[in-house]
Amino acid sequence: MFLTSELKNYKIHASDGVMGKVKDLYFDDNKWAIRYAVVDTRKWLPGRRVLMSPASFRALNEREKHVEVKHDKEVIRNSPTIPEENAVTKDDENSLISYYGWARYWAGSMIWGVVDQPMTFPRSTNDSSDNYENHVSDWQTYNLRSEDETIGFKVHANDGKIGHIADLIVDTNYWKVSYVIVQNSEKFTEEAYFIFPIEKIQQVDWFEKDMYLNTSLSDVKLKKEYYTKTSILESFEIIQN
């Protein structure tokens, strides 16, 4: 389990050297899986938005705080160009997926389409126009959301405001957002964090920046409180061990 805020400080290592660092994470608002890390390449590839799917991650080095990817810099340099100032379109995604051989995550009921973990496939089996066209309608139910923009959304129970989104917790076995960390509002006597599984989410108003949870304020006040975000992850480690 990782906090998305921590992952955004990780460097990205290509197979032949450092290529930048993670500056944002894009997840889809259907299955809440991290679909891409947005890489700040600084002066190496100026003016381009470089996206890396977890399917291209070779290893996550927690001690050194970097992500190792499978590709060298030349492969990444020659990938389809997405101008930095443009929104990522469905055609952009399809071009990247075809180039790298990533699984089409919308083409199936599992987290990553036909599998639950991100992986790459030979281009000959992944780069089929039929595969693309046959699942266009499924694709429309997936919208990419920025982790950066989601932090700070107001969070509401059925009977009032709880607080705001302070962080997200990602299960890196599947690269899926599993929990939302909410920092409480002035309704509570002491500032604290609460965690909610994403299954508690009833609705998100992406325009108004509001999240609605299936819970009540009285239930929230009975939940375990955490006073630092790192203590939340520590409690997960105790449970898992």
RAPE-V742768 format. One record per residue. N is the residue number from 1. RES is the residue in one letter. OMEGA is omega in whole degrees, 0 to 359 (NA if undefined). NEAR is the number of other ideal C-beta (glycine too) atoms within 8 Angstrom. Layout:
N;RES;OMEGA;NEAR, N;RES;OMEGA;NEAR
This chain:
1;M;179;9, 2;F;169;10, 3;L;178;12, 4;T;179;14, 5;S;177;9, 6;E;182;8, 7;L;181;12, 8;K;176;12, 9;N;184;8, 10;Y;172;12, 11;K;176;10, 12;I;179;15, 13;H;168;11, 14;A;182;12, 15;S;181;9, 16;D;174;5, 17;G;181;6, 18;V;179;8, 19;M;179;13, 20;G;177;11, 21;K;181;9, 22;V;178;15, 23;K;176;7, 24;D;176;10, 25;L;177;14, 26;Y;175;15, 27;F;177;12, 28;D;185;13, 29;D;175;10, 30;N;181;7, 31;K;178;8, 32;W;176;9, 33;A;177;13, 34;I;183;13, 35;R;182;10, 36;Y;163;11, 37;A;176;14, 38;V;187;12, 39;V;172;13, 40;D;183;8, 41;T;179;11, 42;R;186;6, 43;K;184;4, 44;W;178;8, 45;L;184;8, 46;P;176;7, 47;G;180;5, 48;R;172;10, 49;R;182;9, 50;V;180;13, 51;L;176;12, 52;M;175;12, 53;S;171;13, 54;P;177;11, 55;A;179;11, 56;S;180;12, 57;F;177;13, 58;R;182;7, 59;A;177;6, 60;L;184;9, 61;N;185;9, 62;E;182;5, 63;R;181;4, 64;E;179;5, 65;K;173;8, 66;H;177;10, 67;V;176;14, 68;E;177;10, 69;V;188;14, 70;K;191;7, 71;H;173;10, 72;D;185;8, 73;K;181;11, 74;E;177;6, 75;V;181;8, 76;I;178;13, 77;R;183;7, 78;N;180;5, 79;S;180;10, 80;P;184;7, 81;T;172;5, 82;I;180;12, 83;P;186;8, 84;E;185;7, 85;E;183;3, 86;N;171;8, 87;A;179;3, 88;V;181;11, 89;T;176;7, 90;K;178;6, 91;D;176;6, 92;D;180;10, 93;E;182;10, 94;N;179;9, 95;S;180;9, 96;L;182;14, 97;I;178;13, 98;S;182;10, 99;Y;185;8, 100;Y;183;12, 101;G;178;11, 102;W;177;13, 103;A;175;15, 104;R;191;11, 105;Y;180;13, 106;W;187;10, 107;A;180;11, 108;G;186;9, 109;S;183;2, 110;M;187;8, 111;I;181;11, 112;W;177;15, 113;G;181;10, 114;V;178;7, 115;V;179;11, 116;D;179;6, 117;Q;182;9, 118;P;180;12, 119;M;177;8, 120;T;179;10, 121;F;174;9, 122;P;184;6, 123;R;182;8, 124;S;181;5, 125;T;184;7, 126;N;189;15, 127;D;181;8, 128;S;179;7, 129;S;177;5, 130;D;179;6, 131;N;179;11, 132;Y;186;10, 133;E;185;7, 134;N;185;7, 135;H;181;11, 136;V;181;8, 137;S;177;5, 138;D;183;9, 139;W;185;9, 140;Q;181;6, 141;T;180;6, 142;Y;175;12, 143;N;178;7, 144;L;178;12, 145;R;179;11, 146;S;175;9, 147;E;179;13, 148;D;184;8, 149;E;183;6, 150;T;178;10, 151;I;182;11, 152;G;176;6, 153;F;175;11, 154;K;183;9, 155;V;185;14, 156;H;166;11, 157;A;179;12, 158;N;186;8, 159;D;176;5, 160;G;183;7, 161;K;176;9, 162;I;183;14, 163;G;180;12, 164;H;179;10, 165;I;179;14, 166;A;182;10, 167;D;175;10, 168;L;177;13, 169;I;183;17, 170;V;171;14, 171;D;186;9, 172;T;169;9, 173;N;182;5, 174;Y;186;11, 175;W;181;12, 176;K;173;11, 177;V;183;13, 178;S;184;9, 179;Y;172;10, 180;V;175;14, 181;I;183;15, 182;V;173;14, 183;Q;189;10, 184;N;182;12, 185;S;182;8, 186;E;178;3, 187;K;184;8, 188;F;186;10, 189;T;184;2, 190;E;180;5, 191;E;182;6, 192;A;176;10, 193;Y;173;14, 194;F;176;14, 195;I;180;11, 196;F;174;11, 197;P;183;7, 198;I;177;10, 199;E;179;4, 200;K;182;10, 201;I;176;12, 202;Q;186;6, 203;Q;171;6, 204;V;174;9, 205;D;186;9, 206;W;180;8, 207;F;181;4, 208;E;179;5, 209;K;179;8, 210;D;174;10, 211;M;182;13, 212;Y;182;12, 213;L;177;13, 214;N;179;7, 215;T;178;9, 216;S;179;8, 217;L;179;10, 218;S;176;6, 219;D;180;9, 220;V;182;12, 221;K;176;7, 222;L;183;5, 223;K;176;7, 224;K;179;4, 225;E;175;8, 226;Y;184;12, 227;Y;169;7, 228;T;179;7, 229;K;180;12, 230;T;179;6, 231;S;177;9, 232;I;179;13, 233;L;178;12, 234;E;179;8, 235;S;176;9, 236;F;181;10, 237;E;179;9, 238;I;180;7, 239;I;184;6, 240;Q;180;5, 241;N;NA;4
